[in-house]
Amino acid sequence: MKNLLLAASAVALLAATGCSDKKGGSVAMSGADTVTTAASASVAYFNIDSLISKYDMYTDLRSAYEEKAKKADAELTSKGRALERGVRDYQEKVQNGLVTRAQAQGIEENLNRQQQAFVQHRDQVMGEMAEEEQVLLNQIHFSITEYLKEFNKDYRYSVILSTSTGGPIYNADPKLDITTVLLEGLNKKYAADKGKNKNALPAAPKTEETKPAK
């Protein structure tokens, strides 16, 4: 990152020098201002993969999502196996001549309807779970974005970059990495918000005292 800033400064300096030969010192001063601004710019970055994986809000939401997905998968598996048993039972009855052709046709039509209903239900459940997962990720992204606004409201950093495993930042000064700082702040804020929500329980309804009959 320091090399990038130095390179930018060098380019600006060369441009300023070239202009000063043609138009005088006023342009060179403008170039010097650009060099100063570029050199003093404060940059930081964080690893989004590491941040999300250790973010308590993500852990809680993901755990709840996986529990729901597990139940949905168990339900679909149970219904799918029941349908398979029905098909095997139908085939055995037909092979052993235990049903008439009319009865076999009726059973087959019923099985087809069950299969169509199962496929529709499966697709609906899978679509709902995919939507919930996307909403979960949106909530995490929104939470991190809003925290970053508050974290950098004084613009102590001119630029905050996000990176992940494999890029886009391949090499940088570890001192510019604020992943740990952000993670601590996010988890602290989440714990505080979580505590507020737990304490904000609705008051129990007041019951009128019944006076003894005279």
NORJOUR-V581690 format. One record per pair of residues at least 24 apart in sequence whose C-alpha atoms are under 10 Angstrom apart, sorted by sequence separation. I is the first residue (numbers start at 1). J is the second residue. D is the distance in Angstrom with one decimal. If there is no record, write none. Layout:
BEGIN
i: {I,I}
j: {J,J}
d: {D,D}
END
This chain:
BEGIN
i: {11,12,86,87,9,10,86,87,8,9,12,8,9,84,9,83,86,87,6,9,83,5,8,9,7,8,83,84,151,6,7,83,5,6,5,80,148,151,4,5,79,80,83,147,151,5,79,2,148,5,80,144,147,148,79,80,144,147,2,1,76,80,144,147,1,76,79,143,76,77,76,75,143,73,76,72,76,73,72,73,72,69,69,72,69,68,69,66,69,65,69,65,66,65,62,65,61,62,61,62,61,58,61,57,58,61,58,57,58,57,58,52,55,57,52,52,55,52,48,51,48,44,45,42,43,44,48,49,50,51,42,43,44,45,46,47,48,49,50,41,42,43,44,45,46,47,48,49,50,41,42,43,44,45,46,47,48,49,41,42,43,44,45,46,47,48,40,41,42,43,44,45,46,47,47,47,46,45,54,45,55,56,44,45,51,55,44,45,50,51,54,55,57,44,45,46,47,49,50,51,54,55,56,57,44,45,46,47,48,51,52,55,56,44,45,46,47,51,55,56,57,43,44,45,46,47,50,51,54,57,42,43,44,45,46,56,57,44,46,51,55,56,46,46,57,1,4,1,3,1,2,1,2,1,1,1}
j: {35,36,110,111,34,35,111,112,34,35,38,35,36,111,37,111,114,115,35,38,112,35,38,39,38,39,114,115,182,38,39,115,38,39,39,114,182,185,39,40,114,115,118,182,186,41,115,39,185,43,118,182,185,186,118,119,183,186,43,43,118,122,186,189,44,119,122,186,121,122,122,122,190,122,125,122,126,125,125,126,126,125,126,129,129,129,130,129,132,129,133,132,133,133,133,136,133,136,136,137,137,136,139,136,137,140,139,139,140,140,141,137,140,143,140,141,144,144,141,144,144,156,157,155,156,157,161,162,163,164,156,157,158,159,160,161,162,163,164,156,157,158,159,160,161,162,163,164,165,157,158,159,160,161,162,163,164,165,158,159,160,161,162,163,164,165,158,159,160,161,162,163,164,165,167,169,169,169,180,172,182,183,172,173,179,183,173,174,179,180,183,184,186,174,175,176,177,179,180,181,184,185,186,187,175,176,177,178,179,182,183,186,187,176,177,178,179,183,187,188,189,176,177,178,179,180,183,184,187,190,176,177,178,179,180,190,191,179,181,186,190,191,182,183,194,169,172,170,172,171,172,172,173,173,174,176}
d: {8.9,9.9,10.0,7.1,8.0,8.0,7.4,9.6,9.6,5.1,9.0,7.9,8.0,9.6,9.1,7.6,9.8,10.0,9.3,6.4,9.8,9.5,7.1,6.7,10.0,8.4,7.4,9.5,8.3,8.6,10.0,7.2,6.7,7.3,6.2,10.0,8.1,8.6,10.0,9.1,9.8,8.7,8.6,8.5,9.8,8.5,9.8,9.1,9.9,9.9,7.5,8.8,8.4,9.3,7.5,9.4,9.5,7.1,9.7,8.4,8.3,9.5,7.5,8.8,9.5,9.7,9.7,8.5,8.5,9.8,6.7,9.6,9.3,9.2,8.8,9.2,10.0,9.0,7.3,9.1,8.6,9.2,9.0,8.7,6.9,8.5,9.7,9.6,9.9,8.3,9.8,7.8,9.4,7.3,8.4,8.4,9.4,7.7,6.9,9.3,9.3,8.0,9.4,9.9,8.3,9.1,8.9,9.3,6.5,7.4,9.9,9.6,8.9,9.1,7.7,8.9,9.6,8.9,9.8,9.2,9.6,9.8,9.8,9.1,9.0,6.6,9.7,9.5,9.8,9.7,7.2,5.6,8.3,8.2,7.7,8.8,6.1,8.0,8.0,9.5,4.9,5.9,6.4,5.2,6.5,6.0,6.0,5.7,8.9,7.6,5.2,5.0,4.8,4.4,5.2,4.9,5.6,7.1,5.9,6.7,6.0,6.2,5.6,6.1,5.2,8.7,9.4,8.0,8.8,7.7,8.8,7.0,8.3,7.7,9.6,9.5,9.9,8.8,9.9,9.0,9.7,9.1,9.7,9.8,6.3,6.5,9.5,9.3,7.7,7.8,7.4,8.8,8.6,9.6,9.6,8.4,8.0,9.9,9.1,10.0,9.7,10.0,8.3,7.4,8.5,6.1,5.5,8.5,8.0,7.8,8.5,7.2,5.9,4.7,5.1,5.4,6.0,6.0,6.3,9.3,9.9,6.9,6.0,6.1,4.5,9.3,9.0,9.7,8.8,6.6,9.0,9.4,6.6,7.3,8.3,7.4,8.6,9.4,9.3,9.3,8.9,8.3,8.1,9.6,9.3,9.1,9.8,10.0,9.2,7.5,7.9,5.2,7.6,6.6,10.0,8.7}
END
